[in-house]
Amino acid sequence: MRLTAFSDIALRVLLLMAGLPDGTRLSTQRIAEGVGAPYHHVAKTVARLRGMGLLCSQRGRAGGVVLTDEGRGASVGRVLRVLEADTAIVECEADEAACPLNHGCRLRQALAGAREAFYHELDAVSIADLVNPRQVGPIAVELGLRPPGTR
C-alpha cells in the first residue's frame, strides 16, 4: 500500500514534534523546514492534525505548534485510518463506472481487508515508539534547538 503525500508529511510532522523535548513550540514555517516539505502543505497538515487533537497551536509572539499527549501516544494505524480514509487503492473504489467488471466484484472487498490488515499491524505502534533521537537531533540543531536528551 502506498501512502499519500499528505500522510507522509503528517507522519514526518508528528515524528519531528515527538522527538523534541516536551512542550517545544515551533512555528509552522520551522516545522516545514524541519520536515523538508513546502510551507503550504505543512500548514494544511498541521491544521488537520490539530483537528484530530494530535497537535495544539497558539497564535502570537509566544505561540506555536506543540504536540499533545494524545499525539505522542497516538497509534500510527489510527492516524493513517483517518488521513487515508478517502483514498482509493484501485480506481474502481473512487469511480465504480471505471470498470466493466464492477458488478459483484470481490477484489474491492479483498483489498479493503488487506488495507485493514495494514492498519491493524500499525495499531500497535505509537508515534512515541518511532522516535529516534539520532534522527531528530541534527534537525533540532539545524532549527536552533537543543538536541533531544540534552539539558
C-alpha angles and dihedrals in degrees: 000000000000120000122223119252087248092059091045091055091044092054091047091051092049093046092049093049093044090051093057124081114280113277096021109153121207131179117241088248092057091046089053090052091047096051096038097238134124115275095238092053091049092047090055091045093050090050091052094046089048089053089053090053093245095113132032124203136194128192126225141048095315092036134106142123121300132182114246124223087250089054093051092051098038117125115241089225092057093047092050094045089059097041096043096040095112097040117111119217091203129023094248091064089063097037117022091191090063093083129051089204092061098110108097092355115177096183094079090053092050091048092048088054091049091050091051090049088053091052092043090056089054094046089083092055119081126199088247090055090062098052114117114183090205088058098046098035098078091046091051090052090047089054091050095254131125113264115254114273096031126105 
